[in-house]
Amino acid sequence: MEVEVVQSNVLSVLVHNQPGVLVRVAGMFSRRGFNIDSLTVGVTQDPEYSRITVAVRGNHAFIDQVKKQIEKLVEVVAVQILPPDHSVFRGLALLKVKAGDNRSEILKLAEVFRANVIDISGSTITLEVTGEDSKMNALTEVLAPYGLLETIQTGLVALERGENTIYEHEERKNYEQNVL
């Protein structure tokens, strides 16, 4: 009996930068019962396009199905499944910690994790850390005993390493002809 491997996958979706696109992409996931682990969107170097980065768990067949469904959306220009071993992934977290008498210890931990201090008050320190989820989770764990007051984390942003770009995956050359 073959065991089915469920892993985290990251899809990069190039879309036309217009109102409602994110809702349509996210709606495709919810209508089909797909859960999104992380979702980030931002304009690209060309203001005509935005790039959506979606992290979702599933096996190879599931991810292929998700990709095909996203490609059917009119506003989608290209979809790329980012290979984990040939891509860079980054997130951002802000962590507010009780400082008190442990201020110097917290600052040393921040240095170890290459976190930036972005605010210090009489009783708190707010840190900014970027990197992979594992790094942000590790910092959160070591700071927990000091008293985490608030945390917030962005979704992933990701790019394939090397010279490959999502524009090589562009499948619709005549987008304007497909507008509803």
C-alpha positions as a printed NumPy array, in Angstrom:
array([[  0.   ,   0.   ,   0.   ],
       [  1.421,   3.336,  -1.091],
       [  1.388,   6.172,   1.442],
       [  0.207,   9.5  ,   0.031],
       [  2.553,  12.365,   0.894],
       [  0.901,  15.662,   1.786],
       [  3.324,  18.548,   1.713],
       [  3.304,  22.301,   1.657],
       [  3.43 ,  23.773,  -1.837],
       [  3.848,  27.334,  -2.989],
       [  2.147,  28.659,  -6.099],
       [  3.105,  31.929,  -7.712],
       [  0.258,  33.486,  -9.693],
       [  0.802,  36.403, -12.056],
       [ -2.437,  38.36 , -12.531],
       [ -3.563,  41.603, -14.081],
       [ -3.536,  44.316, -11.426],
       [ -7.218,  45.221, -11.235],
       [ -9.957,  45.312,  -8.594],
       [-11.482,  41.981,  -7.586],
       [ -8.696,  39.687,  -8.781],
       [ -7.647,  38.572,  -5.292],
       [-11.273,  37.847,  -4.389],
       [-11.665,  35.693,  -7.5  ],
       [ -8.481,  33.716,  -6.828],
       [ -9.266,  33.217,  -3.129],
       [-12.886,  32.406,  -4.022],
       [-11.712,  29.622,  -6.313],
       [-10.038,  27.992,  -3.325],
       [-13.028,  28.329,  -1.008],
       [-15.588,  27.155,  -3.583],
       [-13.646,  23.948,  -4.06 ],
       [-12.904,  23.402,  -0.371],
       [ -9.159,  24.041,  -0.676],
       [ -7.539,  25.507,   2.436],
       [ -4.974,  28.284,   2.056],
       [ -2.067,  28.229,   4.534],
       [ -0.648,  31.574,   3.403],
       [ -1.704,  34.24 ,   0.918],
       [  0.254,  37.328,  -0.117],
       [ -0.296,  39.754,  -2.974],
       [  1.633,  42.731,  -4.258],
       [  2.227,  44.725,  -7.386],
       [  5.225,  43.667,  -9.514],
       [  7.901,  45.804, -11.161],
       [  5.299,  46.367, -13.912],
       [  2.256,  48.111, -12.362],
       [  0.006,  46.324, -14.867],
       [  0.586,  43.056, -12.976],
       [  0.308,  41.787,  -9.414],
       [  1.786,  38.61 ,  -8.064],
       [ -0.103,  36.378,  -5.667],
       [  1.846,  33.857,  -3.591],
       [ -0.286,  31.016,  -2.205],
       [  0.907,  28.281,   0.165],
       [ -1.345,  25.22 ,   0.219],
       [ -0.941,  21.634,   1.467],
       [ -1.565,  18.683,  -0.76 ],
       [ -0.116,  15.879,  -2.828],
       [  1.133,  16.269,  -6.394],
       [ -2.241,  15.473,  -8.005],
       [ -4.041,  17.96 ,  -5.755],
       [ -1.577,  20.753,  -6.566],
       [ -1.89 ,  20.063, -10.287],
       [ -5.681,  20.329,  -9.948],
       [ -5.385,  23.624,  -8.048],
       [ -3.041,  25.003, -10.722],
       [ -5.444,  24.045, -13.523],
       [ -8.371,  25.671, -11.712],
       [ -6.461,  28.912, -11.155],
       [ -5.355,  28.993, -14.795],
       [ -9.031,  29.017, -15.839],
       [ -9.583,  32.427, -14.24 ],
       [ -9.704,  35.179, -16.857],
       [ -7.434,  37.596, -14.956],
       [ -4.662,  35.032, -14.481],
       [ -1.662,  35.475, -16.756],
       [  0.561,  32.635, -15.462],
       [  0.779,  30.094, -12.647],
       [  4.022,  28.588, -11.425],
       [  4.499,  25.835,  -8.846],
       [  7.69 ,  26.872,  -7.076],
       [ 10.084,  23.96 ,  -6.523],
       [ 11.132,  24.014,  -2.839],
       [ 14.76 ,  23.179,  -3.563],
       [ 15.112,  25.864,  -6.275],
       [ 13.191,  28.755,  -4.717],
       [ 13.577,  31.304,  -1.951],
       [ 10.729,  31.858,   0.519],
       [ 10.448,  34.685,   3.019],
       [  7.924,  35.946,   5.494],
       [  7.898,  38.742,   8.021],
       [  6.854,  38.67 ,  11.657],
       [  6.484,  41.405,  14.25 ],
       [  6.756,  40.322,  17.88 ],
       [  6.064,  42.494,  20.923],
       [  7.733,  41.125,  24.064],
       [  7.657,  42.141,  27.719],
       [ 11.106,  43.564,  28.385],
       [ 11.382,  44.327,  32.094],
       [ 14.623,  43.098,  33.65 ],
       [ 15.278,  40.77 ,  30.696],
       [ 15.853,  43.531,  28.144],
       [ 19.52 ,  42.619,  27.456],
       [ 18.701,  38.892,  27.088],
       [ 15.945,  39.666,  24.591],
       [ 18.259,  41.951,  22.612],
       [ 20.907,  39.194,  22.482],
       [ 18.31 ,  36.703,  21.222],
       [ 17.223,  39.219,  18.589],
       [ 20.829,  39.487,  17.439],
       [ 21.188,  35.699,  17.176],
       [ 18.075,  35.525,  14.972],
       [ 19.08 ,  38.646,  13.008],
       [ 15.877,  40.331,  14.122],
       [ 15.639,  44.112,  14.02 ],
       [ 14.477,  46.125,  16.986],
       [ 11.817,  48.457,  15.652],
       [ 10.414,  49.851,  18.903],
       [ 11.467,  50.015,  22.53 ],
       [  9.331,  51.36 ,  25.332],
       [  9.814,  51.276,  29.074],
       [  8.321,  47.797,  29.356],
       [  8.33 ,  46.279,  25.83 ],
       [ 10.517,  45.533,  22.834],
       [  9.065,  45.064,  19.365],
       [ 11.107,  42.977,  16.956],
       [ 10.933,  42.453,  13.214],
       [ 12.2  ,  39.137,  11.846],
       [ 12.259,  37.94 ,   8.257],
       [ 12.958,  34.504,   6.875],
       [ 11.422,  31.099,   6.511],
       [  8.605,  29.987,   8.808],
       [ 10.965,  27.767,  10.794],
       [ 13.135,  30.751,  11.766],
       [ 10.162,  32.877,  12.802],
       [  8.64 ,  29.992,  14.766],
       [ 11.943,  29.32 ,  16.536],
       [ 12.258,  32.957,  17.621],
       [  8.65 ,  32.934,  18.824],
       [  9.381,  29.823,  20.927],
       [ 12.488,  31.261,  22.597],
       [ 10.729,  34.541,  23.346],
       [  7.571,  32.925,  24.774],
       [  8.956,  32.545,  28.319],
       [  9.625,  36.306,  28.45 ],
       [  5.99 ,  37.076,  27.685],
       [  4.872,  37.582,  24.125],
       [  2.249,  40.32 ,  24.159],
       [  1.418,  40.364,  20.437],
       [  2.586,  38.72 ,  17.242],
       [  1.634,  39.116,  13.61 ],
       [  3.035,  37.292,  10.616],
       [  2.73 ,  37.965,   6.897],
       [  2.207,  35.352,   4.262],
       [  5.112,  34.069,   2.229],
       [  6.667,  35.807,  -0.7  ],
       [  8.707,  33.615,  -2.998],
       [ 10.747,  33.559,  -6.184],
       [ 12.373,  30.757,  -8.112],
       [ 16.176,  30.841,  -7.898],
       [ 18.346,  31.582, -10.913],
       [ 17.348,  33.057, -14.236],
       [ 13.873,  31.493, -14.5  ],
       [ 10.922,  33.86 , -14.098],
       [  7.17 ,  33.49 , -13.925],
       [  6.954,  35.307, -17.24 ],
       [  8.296,  32.158, -18.896],
       [  5.145,  30.41 , -17.646],
       [  2.832,  32.988, -19.192],
       [  0.129,  31.125, -21.056],
       [ -2.266,  33.858, -22.137],
       [ -0.881,  36.231, -24.705],
       [ -4.266,  37.7  , -25.642],
       [ -5.711,  38.567, -22.244],
       [ -7.635,  41.559, -23.561],
       [ -9.723,  39.251, -25.772],
       [-10.913,  37.257, -22.727],
       [-12.347,  40.118, -20.663],
       [-15.942,  39.536, -19.571]])
